[in-house]
Amino acid sequence: AWGHDLLNDPNRIGIARATVPANGVVTAGPLSLIQGTTDVVSDAFIARLPINMVGHSIVLDGAVYPCWGFAVILLNWAMLKEESDIYENFDHEGMQFKLTRTD
């Protein structure tokens, strides 16, 4: 959401603080997406990539990072599941899947 202070939102602070020093994409989810105070997507994944630029900085716990902000991708997992029939297709083929994290 525009103007959303990710580094101080208790519901988003984990991924935001992990993204600033990262050298790649950081993901979180599934979780609810908000616009203002309203849930707009109840089941989504967020992927964030830090945008590092000379002359810009974000300070976390006393460490200075050359970060301007984040590039963000939002994946509406609920819609993807519904539109792709992923569960039905895997079941039809006698297969299963599991989303996992490596961190």
C-alpha positions, 0 to 999 in steps of 0.5 A, spaced: 500 500 500 502 506 498 505 510 504 505 503 508 511 503 513 513 496 512 519 497 516 515 499 522 509 494 521 509 488 526 505 484 520 511 486 515 517 487 519 520 480 518 520 480 510 522 488 510 528 487 515 530 481 511 530 484 504 534 491 506 541 487 507 539 481 502 543 480 495 537 477 492 529 476 492 526 475 499 519 472 499 513 471 504 506 468 504 501 466 504 498 472 507 493 477 507 494 484 503 492 490 505 490 497 502 489 502 508 485 498 513 482 493 508 484 486 506 484 486 499 487 479 498 486 474 503 492 469 500 498 472 497 505 471 496 510 477 496 517 477 493 521 483 495 528 485 492 532 491 495 534 496 490 541 499 492 543 506 490 549 510 492 547 516 495 541 513 499 541 509 505 536 505 510 539 504 517 537 498 521 540 496 528 545 501 527 548 498 520 547 502 514 545 499 507 545 503 501 538 501 499 533 506 496 527 501 497 524 495 494 521 492 488 515 488 489 511 482 486 505 480 489 502 473 487 495 472 488 495 465 490 488 464 492 486 466 484 492 462 482 489 456 485 482 457 483 484 459 475 489 454 474 485 448 478 492 446 481 489 442 486 485 438 481 490 437 476 495 434 481 490 430 483 488 428 476 495 426 475 496 422 481 501 427 484 501 432 490 505 438 491 508 442 497 510 449 498 516 450 502 521 455 505 529 454 505 530 459 511 
